[in-house]
Amino acid sequence: MIPKDFANRFAEEWIESWNSHDLDRILSHYADDFEMSSPVIAQLMHEPSGTLRGKDAVRAYWTKALAQRPDLHFELANVFAGANSVTISYRGHRGLSAEVFWFNPELKVYRASAHYLA
């Protein structure tokens, strides 16, 4: 089970790391072989599945995304703790968004999925 205090700390640090635009800080939350899914991956990286695997692939994606949004800023809205996952809803340039993070036993994210308002 994911403790509520861990979920809240993770969410705050995740938001702060994105707002810092420091990719190493952002990627520190993730396992080396994590999987990231997002509809933006399909658009920006021309990956029809919308999924990338591994820090190197995701680093390339996030580098490109941050270059397009030098003023990127997120505001935390809600945090949801699950059995082995955390969902964060936040406001950014796409409006209200949510990401789901699944954690390995070392409490590193091994899978994440971004969601945007339809």
N, CA, C and O atoms as CSV, one atom per row, in Angstrom:
chain,resi,resn,atom,element,x,y,z
A,1,MET,N,N,0.842,-1.193,0.000
A,1,MET,CA,C,0.000,0.000,0.000
A,1,MET,C,C,0.883,1.252,0.000
A,1,MET,O,O,1.944,1.284,0.624
A,2,ILE,N,N,0.427,2.257,-0.700
A,2,ILE,CA,C,1.152,3.528,-0.734
A,2,ILE,C,C,0.639,4.405,0.411
A,2,ILE,O,O,-0.534,4.778,0.424
A,3,PRO,N,N,1.508,4.735,1.369
A,3,PRO,CA,C,1.077,5.616,2.469
A,3,PRO,C,C,0.738,7.019,1.956
A,3,PRO,O,O,1.367,7.521,1.024
A,4,LYS,N,N,-0.255,7.633,2.575
A,4,LYS,CA,C,-0.683,8.963,2.149
A,4,LYS,C,C,0.446,9.984,2.248
A,4,LYS,O,O,0.578,10.849,1.382
A,5,ASP,N,N,1.269,9.890,3.309
A,5,ASP,CA,C,2.351,10.864,3.444
A,5,ASP,C,C,3.375,10.704,2.317
A,5,ASP,O,O,3.914,11.702,1.837
A,6,PHE,N,N,3.654,9.470,1.885
A,6,PHE,CA,C,4.553,9.260,0.755
A,6,PHE,C,C,3.940,9.848,-0.519
A,6,PHE,O,O,4.622,10.532,-1.282
A,7,ALA,N,N,2.661,9.579,-0.742
A,7,ALA,CA,C,1.986,10.078,-1.944
A,7,ALA,C,C,2.048,11.600,-2.012
A,7,ALA,O,O,2.330,12.163,-3.070
A,8,ASN,N,N,1.790,12.260,-0.903
A,8,ASN,CA,C,1.818,13.722,-0.874
A,8,ASN,C,C,3.223,14.273,-1.077
A,8,ASN,O,O,3.403,15.245,-1.811
A,9,ARG,N,N,4.230,13.662,-0.433
A,9,ARG,CA,C,5.618,14.098,-0.623
A,9,ARG,C,C,6.055,13.890,-2.070
A,9,ARG,O,O,6.684,14.762,-2.670
A,10,PHE,N,N,5.713,12.717,-2.628
A,10,PHE,CA,C,6.065,12.438,-4.018
A,10,PHE,C,C,5.453,13.486,-4.944
A,10,PHE,O,O,6.135,14.015,-5.822
A,11,ALA,N,N,4.183,13.783,-4.752
A,11,ALA,CA,C,3.488,14.746,-5.615
A,11,ALA,C,C,4.131,16.129,-5.531
A,11,ALA,O,O,4.354,16.774,-6.556
A,12,GLU,N,N,4.423,16.574,-4.340
A,12,GLU,CA,C,5.038,17.893,-4.169
A,12,GLU,C,C,6.414,17.945,-4.825
A,12,GLU,O,O,6.739,18.914,-5.512
A,13,GLU,N,N,7.227,16.903,-4.615
A,13,GLU,CA,C,8.565,16.863,-5.215
A,13,GLU,C,C,8.472,16.738,-6.735
A,13,GLU,O,O,9.264,17.352,-7.450
A,14,TRP,N,N,7.526,15.961,-7.235
A,14,TRP,CA,C,7.359,15.795,-8.677
A,14,TRP,C,C,7.013,17.137,-9.335
A,14,TRP,O,O,7.594,17.501,-10.357
A,15,ILE,N,N,6.064,17.865,-8.740
A,15,ILE,CA,C,5.681,19.184,-9.252
A,15,ILE,C,C,6.872,20.133,-9.194
A,15,ILE,O,O,7.159,20.824,-10.172
A,16,GLU,N,N,7.568,20.176,-8.061
A,16,GLU,CA,C,8.730,21.064,-7.920
A,16,GLU,C,C,9.820,20.729,-8.933
A,16,GLU,O,O,10.452,21.630,-9.484
A,17,SER,N,N,10.043,19.439,-9.181
A,17,SER,CA,C,11.092,19.061,-10.129
A,17,SER,C,C,10.727,19.501,-11.542
A,17,SER,O,O,11.589,19.981,-12.279
A,18,TRP,N,N,9.465,19.345,-11.929
A,18,TRP,CA,C,9.050,19.820,-13.255
A,18,TRP,C,C,9.166,21.335,-13.345
A,18,TRP,O,O,9.614,21.860,-14.365
A,19,ASN,N,N,8.775,22.034,-12.309
A,19,ASN,CA,C,8.859,23.491,-12.334
A,19,ASN,C,C,10.298,23.988,-12.357
A,19,ASN,O,O,10.553,25.119,-12.769
A,20,SER,N,N,11.240,23.159,-11.920
A,20,SER,CA,C,12.660,23.520,-11.980
A,20,SER,C,C,13.247,23.324,-13.375
A,20,SER,O,O,14.291,23.891,-13.700
A,21,HIS,N,N,12.574,22.522,-14.195
A,21,HIS,CA,C,13.031,22.175,-15.553
A,21,HIS,C,C,14.347,21.406,-15.532
A,21,HIS,O,O,15.059,21.373,-16.535
A,22,ASP,N,N,14.673,20.794,-14.410
A,22,ASP,CA,C,15.906,20.023,-14.258
A,22,ASP,C,C,15.607,18.559,-14.581
A,22,ASP,O,O,15.015,17.849,-13.768
A,23,LEU,N,N,16.018,18.107,-15.770
A,23,LEU,CA,C,15.680,16.748,-16.206
A,23,LEU,C,C,16.255,15.671,-15.299
A,23,LEU,O,O,15.601,14.654,-15.067
A,24,ASP,N,N,17.448,15.867,-14.786
A,24,ASP,CA,C,18.010,14.864,-13.874
A,24,ASP,C,C,17.156,14.756,-12.611
A,24,ASP,O,O,16.912,13.657,-12.113
A,25,ARG,N,N,16.715,15.875,-12.107
A,25,ARG,CA,C,15.843,15.876,-10.924
A,25,ARG,C,C,14.510,15.197,-11.238
A,25,ARG,O,O,14.008,14.404,-10.441
A,26,ILE,N,N,13.946,15.511,-12.396
A,26,ILE,CA,C,12.686,14.884,-12.801
A,26,ILE,C,C,12.864,13.370,-12.920
A,26,ILE,O,O,12.078,12.600,-12.368
A,27,LEU,N,N,13.897,12.957,-13.641
A,27,LEU,CA,C,14.123,11.526,-13.901
A,27,LEU,C,C,14.536,10.748,-12.658
A,27,LEU,O,O,14.485,9.518,-12.666
A,28,SER,N,N,14.941,11.428,-11.597
A,28,SER,CA,C,15.341,10.732,-10.369
A,28,SER,C,C,14.190,9.957,-9.733
A,28,SER,O,O,14.423,9.077,-8.905
A,29,HIS,N,N,12.956,10.271,-10.108
A,29,HIS,CA,C,11.790,9.581,-9.562
A,29,HIS,C,C,11.527,8.230,-10.222
A,29,HIS,O,O,10.693,7.459,-9.748
A,30,TYR,N,N,12.238,7.940,-11.316
A,30,TYR,CA,C,11.888,6.817,-12.181
A,30,TYR,C,C,12.973,5.737,-12.188
A,30,TYR,O,O,14.162,6.029,-12.059
A,31,ALA,N,N,12.537,4.487,-12.341
A,31,ALA,CA,C,13.454,3.368,-12.553
A,31,ALA,C,C,14.085,3.517,-13.939
A,31,ALA,O,O,13.506,4.150,-14.822
A,32,ASP,N,N,15.265,2.939,-14.127
A,32,ASP,CA,C,15.980,3.077,-15.398
A,32,ASP,C,C,15.183,2.567,-16.591
A,32,ASP,O,O,15.281,3.117,-17.688
A,33,ASP,N,N,14.401,1.524,-16.382
A,33,ASP,CA,C,13.674,0.897,-17.491
A,33,ASP,C,C,12.178,1.226,-17.476
A,33,ASP,O,O,11.367,0.450,-17.982
A,34,PHE,N,N,11.817,2.367,-16.901
A,34,PHE,CA,C,10.394,2.683,-16.785
A,34,PHE,C,C,9.743,2.915,-18.134
A,34,PHE,O,O,10.406,3.161,-19.142
A,35,GLU,N,N,8.431,2.830,-18.117
A,35,GLU,CA,C,7.610,2.987,-19.317
A,35,GLU,C,C,6.715,4.202,-19.121
A,35,GLU,O,O,6.040,4.331,-18.100
A,36,MET,N,N,6.715,5.094,-20.113
A,36,MET,CA,C,5.908,6.304,-20.070
A,36,MET,C,C,4.930,6.297,-21.226
A,36,MET,O,O,5.320,6.080,-22.373
A,37,SER,N,N,3.644,6.536,-20.928
A,37,SER,CA,C,2.606,6.604,-21.958
A,37,SER,C,C,1.932,7.967,-21.901
A,37,SER,O,O,1.614,8.481,-20.829
A,38,SER,N,N,1.721,8.539,-23.087
A,38,SER,CA,C,1.068,9.836,-23.177
A,38,SER,C,C,0.616,10.065,-24.617
A,38,SER,O,O,1.317,9.676,-25.551
A,39,PRO,N,N,-0.532,10.686,-24.807
A,39,PRO,CA,C,-0.924,11.032,-26.172
A,39,PRO,C,C,0.057,12.026,-26.804
A,39,PRO,O,O,0.159,12.091,-28.029
A,40,VAL,N,N,0.773,12.793,-25.991
A,40,VAL,CA,C,1.737,13.758,-26.512
A,40,VAL,C,C,2.947,13.035,-27.112
A,40,VAL,O,O,3.566,13.549,-28.043
A,41,ILE,N,N,3.290,11.866,-26.598
A,41,ILE,CA,C,4.386,11.078,-27.172
A,41,ILE,C,C,4.068,10.750,-28.628
A,41,ILE,O,O,4.937,10.839,-29.496
A,42,ALA,N,N,2.833,10.375,-28.887
A,42,ALA,CA,C,2.437,10.057,-30.263
A,42,ALA,C,C,2.625,11.272,-31.172
A,42,ALA,O,O,3.088,11.134,-32.304
A,43,GLN,N,N,2.271,12.447,-30.688
A,43,GLN,CA,C,2.376,13.661,-31.490
A,43,GLN,C,C,3.824,14.131,-31.639
A,43,GLN,O,O,4.302,14.350,-32.752
A,44,LEU,N,N,4.505,14.281,-30.521
A,44,LEU,CA,C,5.823,14.914,-30.504
A,44,LEU,C,C,6.938,13.989,-30.986
A,44,LEU,O,O,7.882,14.435,-31.637
A,45,MET,N,N,6.825,12.701,-30.664
A,45,MET,CA,C,7.896,11.762,-30.995
A,45,MET,C,C,7.518,10.856,-32.170
A,45,MET,O,O,8.304,9.998,-32.573
A,46,HIS,N,N,6.327,11.045,-32.713
A,46,HIS,CA,C,5.855,10.235,-33.848
A,46,HIS,C,C,5.911,8.739,-33.514
A,46,HIS,O,O,6.291,7.914,-34.345
A,47,GLU,N,N,5.526,8.418,-32.288
A,47,GLU,CA,C,5.459,7.032,-31.815
A,47,GLU,C,C,3.984,6.669,-31.718
A,47,GLU,O,O,3.316,7.083,-30.770
A,48,PRO,N,N,3.453,5.901,-32.681
A,48,PRO,CA,C,2.017,5.629,-32.738
A,48,PRO,C,C,1.442,4.994,-31.473
A,48,PRO,O,O,0.272,5.206,-31.156
A,49,SER,N,N,2.241,4.227,-30.755
A,49,SER,CA,C,1.741,3.580,-29.539
A,49,SER,C,C,1.549,4.561,-28.400
A,49,SER,O,O,0.813,4.273,-27.456
A,50,GLY,N,N,2.202,5.725,-28.471
A,50,GLY,CA,C,2.138,6.688,-27.378
A,50,GLY,C,C,2.945,6.270,-26.169
A,50,GLY,O,O,2.772,6.833,-25.088
A,51,THR,N,N,3.835,5.282,-26.329
A,51,THR,CA,C,4.598,4.746,-25.200
A,51,THR,C,C,6.087,4.722,-25.532
A,51,THR,O,O,6.493,4.341,-26.630
A,52,LEU,N,N,6.893,5.141,-24.548
A,52,LEU,CA,C,8.353,5.055,-24.631
A,52,LEU,C,C,8.854,4.231,-23.455
A,52,LEU,O,O,8.237,4.205,-22.390
A,53,ARG,N,N,9.992,3.551,-23.665
A,53,ARG,CA,C,10.570,2.723,-22.606
A,53,ARG,C,C,12.016,3.122,-22.344
A,53,ARG,O,O,12.812,3.265,-23.272
A,54,GLY,N,N,12.343,3.301,-21.066
A,54,GLY,CA,C,13.703,3.611,-20.659
A,54,GLY,C,C,13.959,5.099,-20.524
A,54,GLY,O,O,13.355,5.921,-21.213
A,55,LYS,N,N,14.885,5.431,-19.603
A,55,LYS,CA,C,15.184,6.835,-19.323
A,55,LYS,C,C,15.743,7.572,-20.526
A,55,LYS,O,O,15.435,8.748,-20.719
A,56,ASP,N,N,16.562,6.908,-21.346
A,56,ASP,CA,C,17.141,7.605,-22.494
A,56,ASP,C,C,16.060,8.062,-23.470
A,56,ASP,O,O,16.083,9.198,-23.944
A,57,ALA,N,N,15.126,7.183,-23.764
A,57,ALA,CA,C,14.037,7.528,-24.692
A,57,ALA,C,C,13.153,8.624,-24.112
A,57,ALA,O,O,12.770,9.557,-24.819
A,58,VAL,N,N,12.831,8.515,-22.839
A,58,VAL,CA,C,11.963,9.514,-22.216
A,58,VAL,C,C,12.710,10.838,-22.049
A,58,VAL,O,O,12.114,11.906,-22.190
A,59,ARG,N,N,14.008,10.775,-21.750
A,59,ARG,CA,C,14.804,12.007,-21.655
A,59,ARG,C,C,14.746,12.783,-22.979
A,59,ARG,O,O,14.579,14.002,-22.974
A,60,ALA,N,N,14.881,12.088,-24.097
A,60,ALA,CA,C,14.818,12.746,-25.406
A,60,ALA,C,C,13.451,13.411,-25.605
A,60,ALA,O,O,13.369,14.533,-26.105
A,61,TYR,N,N,12.397,12.722,-25.215
A,61,TYR,CA,C,11.036,13.255,-25.323
A,61,TYR,C,C,10.865,14.488,-24.442
A,61,TYR,O,O,10.398,15.526,-24.910
A,62,TRP,N,N,11.245,14.377,-23.163
A,62,TRP,CA,C,11.060,15.500,-22.250
A,62,TRP,C,C,11.972,16.670,-22.589
A,62,TRP,O,O,11.600,17.819,-22.353
A,63,THR,N,N,13.157,16.410,-23.137
A,63,THR,CA,C,14.033,17.490,-23.591
A,63,THR,C,C,13.335,18.287,-24.689
A,63,THR,O,O,13.330,19.518,-24.666
A,64,LYS,N,N,12.759,17.592,-25.629
A,64,LYS,CA,C,12.039,18.231,-26.736
A,64,LYS,C,C,10.822,18.995,-26.218
A,64,LYS,O,O,10.565,20.122,-26.640
A,65,ALA,N,N,10.084,18.382,-25.311
A,65,ALA,CA,C,8.879,19.015,-24.769
A,65,ALA,C,C,9.219,20.284,-23.981
A,65,ALA,O,O,8.546,21.304,-24.130
A,66,LEU,N,N,10.256,20.225,-23.147
A,66,LEU,CA,C,10.644,21.404,-22.363
A,66,LEU,C,C,11.171,22.523,-23.261
A,66,LEU,O,O,10.960,23.700,-22.969
A,67,ALA,N,N,11.843,22.171,-24.331
A,67,ALA,CA,C,12.334,23.192,-25.261
A,67,ALA,C,C,11.168,23.943,-25.905
A,67,ALA,O,O,11.279,25.133,-26.201
A,68,GLN,N,N,10.064,23.253,-26.117
A,68,GLN,CA,C,8.886,23.889,-26.708
A,68,GLN,C,C,8.087,24.700,-25.695
A,68,GLN,O,O,7.291,25.559,-26.074
A,69,ARG,N,N,8.296,24.432,-24.416
A,69,ARG,CA,C,7.560,25.118,-23.345
A,69,ARG,C,C,8.532,25.638,-22.283
A,69,ARG,O,O,8.542,25.121,-21.166
A,70,PRO,N,N,9.352,26.650,-22.604
A,70,PRO,CA,C,10.319,27.142,-21.617
A,70,PRO,C,C,9.664,27.763,-20.380
A,70,PRO,O,O,10.315,27.928,-19.349
A,71,ASP,N,N,8.392,28.103,-20.483
A,71,ASP,CA,C,7.663,28.679,-19.353
A,71,ASP,C,C,6.787,27.644,-18.641
A,71,ASP,O,O,5.891,28.012,-17.881
A,72,LEU,N,N,7.036,26.372,-18.877
A,72,LEU,CA,C,6.223,25.300,-18.281
A,72,LEU,C,C,6.143,25.468,-16.763
A,72,LEU,O,O,7.153,25.665,-16.088
A,73,HIS,N,N,4.925,25.387,-16.251
A,73,HIS,CA,C,4.707,25.493,-14.804
A,73,HIS,C,C,3.462,24.689,-14.457
A,73,HIS,O,O,2.415,24.835,-15.087
A,74,PHE,N,N,3.594,23.837,-13.441
A,74,PHE,CA,C,2.470,23.040,-12.973
A,74,PHE,C,C,2.040,23.505,-11.589
A,74,PHE,O,O,2.859,23.954,-10.787
A,75,GLU,N,N,0.746,23.391,-11.322
A,75,GLU,CA,C,0.180,23.656,-9.998
A,75,GLU,C,C,-0.550,22.406,-9.544
A,75,GLU,O,O,-1.441,21.918,-10.240
A,76,LEU,N,N,-0.187,21.892,-8.399
A,76,LEU,CA,C,-0.785,20.681,-7.853
A,76,LEU,C,C,-2.251,20.921,-7.502
A,76,LEU,O,O,-2.586,21.910,-6.851
A,77,ALA,N,N,-3.115,20.017,-7.932
A,77,ALA,CA,C,-4.543,20.119,-7.623
A,77,ALA,C,C,-4.947,19.062,-6.597
A,77,ALA,O,O,-5.502,19.400,-5.551
A,78,ASN,N,N,-4.673,17.777,-6.884
A,78,ASN,CA,C,-5.076,16.690,-5.997
A,78,ASN,C,C,-4.061,15.557,-6.055
A,78,ASN,O,O,-3.326,15.403,-7.030
A,79,VAL,N,N,-4.041,14.767,-4.980
A,79,VAL,CA,C,-3.186,13.582,-4.906
A,79,VAL,C,C,-4.061,12.417,-4.456
A,79,VAL,O,O,-4.817,12.535,-3.491
A,80,PHE,N,N,-3.954,11.295,-5.160
A,80,PHE,CA,C,-4.720,10.092,-4.842
A,80,PHE,C,C,-3.743,8.949,-4.615
A,80,PHE,O,O,-2.895,8.673,-5.464
A,81,ALA,N,N,-3.861,8.284,-3.469
A,81,ALA,CA,C,-2.997,7.148,-3.151
A,81,ALA,C,C,-3.750,5.854,-3.425
A,81,ALA,O,O,-4.911,5.705,-3.044
A,82,GLY,N,N,-3.068,4.910,-4.097
A,82,GLY,CA,C,-3.661,3.617,-4.393
A,82,GLY,C,C,-2.881,2.495,-3.745
A,82,GLY,O,O,-2.046,2.736,-2.874
A,83,ALA,N,N,-3.147,1.271,-4.163
A,83,ALA,CA,C,-2.475,0.110,-3.592
A,83,ALA,C,C,-0.983,0.135,-3.903
A,83,ALA,O,O,-0.164,-0.045,-3.002
A,84,ASN,N,N,-0.622,0.355,-5.159
A,84,ASN,CA,C,0.791,0.471,-5.524
A,84,ASN,C,C,0.988,1.596,-6.528
A,84,ASN,O,O,1.913,1.566,-7.341
A,85,SER,N,N,0.113,2.582,-6.461
A,85,SER,CA,C,0.183,3.693,-7.406
A,85,SER,C,C,-0.260,4.992,-6.748
A,85,SER,O,O,-0.895,5.007,-5.693
A,86,VAL,N,N,0.102,6.075,-7.414
A,86,VAL,CA,C,-0.303,7.418,-7.006
A,86,VAL,C,C,-0.806,8.121,-8.263
A,86,VAL,O,O,-0.208,7.999,-9.332
A,87,THR,N,N,-1.897,8.849,-8.131
A,87,THR,CA,C,-2.389,9.691,-9.216
A,87,THR,C,C,-2.308,11.138,-8.756
A,87,THR,O,O,-2.742,11.487,-7.659
A,88,ILE,N,N,-1.746,11.963,-9.616
A,88,ILE,CA,C,-1.618,13.394,-9.340
A,88,ILE,C,C,-2.439,14.137,-10.384
A,88,ILE,O,O,-2.282,13.905,-11.583
A,89,SER,N,N,-3.312,15.026,-9.933
A,89,SER,CA,C,-3.956,15.934,-10.878
A,89,SER,C,C,-3.323,17.307,-10.665
A,89,SER,O,O,-3.026,17.714,-9.542
A,90,TYR,N,N,-3.132,17.994,-11.766
A,90,TYR,CA,C,-2.437,19.277,-11.725
A,90,TYR,C,C,-2.914,20.149,-12.873
A,90,TYR,O,O,-3.512,19.672,-13.837
A,91,ARG,N,N,-2.632,21.442,-12.745
A,91,ARG,CA,C,-2.967,22.392,-13.801
A,91,ARG,C,C,-1.673,22.845,-14.466
A,91,ARG,O,O,-0.679,23.148,-13.805
A,92,GLY,N,N,-1.718,22.882,-15.784
A,92,GLY,CA,C,-0.578,23.335,-16.567
A,92,GLY,C,C,-1.079,23.964,-17.847
A,92,GLY,O,O,-2.238,24.371,-17.928
A,93,HIS,N,N,-0.227,24.048,-18.843
A,93,HIS,CA,C,-0.596,24.698,-20.100
A,93,HIS,C,C,-1.693,23.949,-20.856
A,93,HIS,O,O,-2.336,24.529,-21.731
A,94,ARG,N,N,-1.920,22.668,-20.537
A,94,ARG,CA,C,-3.000,21.895,-21.163
A,94,ARG,C,C,-4.280,21.921,-20.320
A,94,ARG,O,O,-5.235,21.206,-20.624
A,95,GLY,N,N,-4.303,22.730,-19.278
A,95,GLY,CA,C,-5.449,22.752,-18.377
A,95,GLY,C,C,-5.291,21.678,-17.311
A,95,GLY,O,O,-4.172,21.297,-16.967
A,96,LEU,N,N,-6.400,21.196,-16.793
A,96,LEU,CA,C,-6.359,20.157,-15.770
A,96,LEU,C,C,-5.897,18.850,-16.407
A,96,LEU,O,O,-6.445,18.411,-17.418
A,97,SER,N,N,-4.889,18.238,-15.805
A,97,SER,CA,C,-4.306,16.996,-16.298
A,97,SER,C,C,-4.108,16.052,-15.127
A,97,SER,O,O,-4.190,16.459,-13.968
A,98,ALA,N,N,-3.846,14.788,-15.432
A,98,ALA,CA,C,-3.578,13.804,-14.380
A,98,ALA,C,C,-2.525,12.817,-14.872
A,98,ALA,O,O,-2.462,12.486,-16.056
A,99,GLU,N,N,-1.703,12.357,-13.936
A,99,GLU,CA,C,-0.742,11.306,-14.241
A,99,GLU,C,C,-0.854,10.231,-13.177
A,99,GLU,O,O,-1.013,10.507,-11.988
A,100,VAL,N,N,-0.765,8.998,-13.648
A,100,VAL,CA,C,-0.785,7.842,-12.757
A,100,VAL,C,C,0.623,7.262,-12.748
A,100,VAL,O,O,1.232,7.079,-13.801
A,101,PHE,N,N,1.138,6.974,-11.550
A,101,PHE,CA,C,2.485,6.449,-11.358
A,101,PHE,C,C,2.400,5.123,-10.610
A,101,PHE,O,O,1.801,5.055,-9.537
A,102,TRP,N,N,2.995,4.070,-11.168
A,102,TRP,CA,C,3.068,2.774,-10.505
A,102,TRP,C,C,4.486,2.604,-9.965
A,102,TRP,O,O,5.459,2.905,-10.657
A,103,PHE,N,N,4.601,2.121,-8.731
A,103,PHE,CA,C,5.883,2.067,-8.035
A,103,PHE,C,C,6.392,0.644,-7.869
A,103,PHE,O,O,5.621,-0.283,-7.621
A,104,ASN,N,N,7.710,0.487,-8.012
A,104,ASN,CA,C,8.358,-0.795,-7.737
A,104,ASN,C,C,8.663,-0.876,-6.236
A,104,ASN,O,O,8.391,0.079,-5.509
A,105,PRO,N,N,9.220,-1.993,-5.760
A,105,PRO,CA,C,9.503,-2.118,-4.325
A,105,PRO,C,C,10.487,-1.068,-3.784
A,105,PRO,O,O,10.489,-0.790,-2.585
A,106,GLU,N,N,11.317,-0.487,-4.651
A,106,GLU,CA,C,12.260,0.558,-4.232
A,106,GLU,C,C,11.612,1.945,-4.244
A,106,GLU,O,O,12.280,2.954,-4.020
A,107,LEU,N,N,10.302,1.979,-4.509
A,107,LEU,CA,C,9.517,3.213,-4.594
A,107,LEU,C,C,10.001,4.139,-5.699
A,107,LEU,O,O,9.958,5.362,-5.565
A,108,LYS,N,N,10.458,3.543,-6.786
A,108,LYS,CA,C,10.752,4.266,-8.019
A,108,LYS,C,C,9.605,3.960,-8.984
A,108,LYS,O,O,9.043,2.865,-8.962
A,109,VAL,N,N,9.271,4.912,-9.812
A,109,VAL,CA,C,8.201,4.737,-10.793
A,109,VAL,C,C,8.695,3.798,-11.893
A,109,VAL,O,O,9.724,4.048,-12.519
A,110,TYR,N,N,7.949,2.713,-12.120
A,110,TYR,CA,C,8.301,1.807,-13.211
A,110,TYR,C,C,7.353,1.950,-14.404
A,110,TYR,O,O,7.640,1.462,-15.497
A,111,ARG,N,N,6.234,2.616,-14.185
A,111,ARG,CA,C,5.297,2.883,-15.264
A,111,ARG,C,C,4.518,4.151,-14.925
A,111,ARG,O,O,4.126,4.360,-13.777
A,112,ALA,N,N,4.298,4.991,-15.928
A,112,ALA,CA,C,3.535,6.223,-15.734
A,112,ALA,C,C,2.680,6.471,-16.964
A,112,ALA,O,O,3.044,6.102,-18.081
A,113,SER,N,N,1.547,7.099,-16.739
A,113,SER,CA,C,0.633,7.377,-17.842
A,113,SER,C,C,0.007,8.755,-17.629
A,113,SER,O,O,-0.573,9.033,-16.579
A,114,ALA,N,N,0.135,9.611,-18.645
A,114,ALA,CA,C,-0.412,10.967,-18.582
A,114,ALA,C,C,-1.789,11.005,-19.220
A,114,ALA,O,O,-2.053,10.320,-20.209
A,115,HIS,N,N,-2.664,11.818,-18.638
A,115,HIS,CA,C,-4.044,11.949,-19.130
A,115,HIS,C,C,-4.404,13.434,-19.187
A,115,HIS,O,O,-4.047,14.220,-18.309
A,116,TYR,N,N,-5.120,13.783,-20.246
A,116,TYR,CA,C,-5.534,15.165,-20.451
A,116,TYR,C,C,-7.038,15.219,-20.710
A,116,TYR,O,O,-7.623,14.252,-21.198
A,117,LEU,N,N,-7.653,16.335,-20.387
A,117,LEU,CA,C,-9.084,16.487,-20.616
A,117,LEU,C,C,-9.407,16.244,-22.080
A,117,LEU,O,O,-8.693,16.703,-22.971
A,118,ALA,N,N,-10.478,15.527,-22.314
A,118,ALA,CA,C,-10.907,15.226,-23.691
A,118,ALA,C,C,-11.672,16.388,-24.262
A,118,ALA,O,O,-12.118,16.331,-25.408
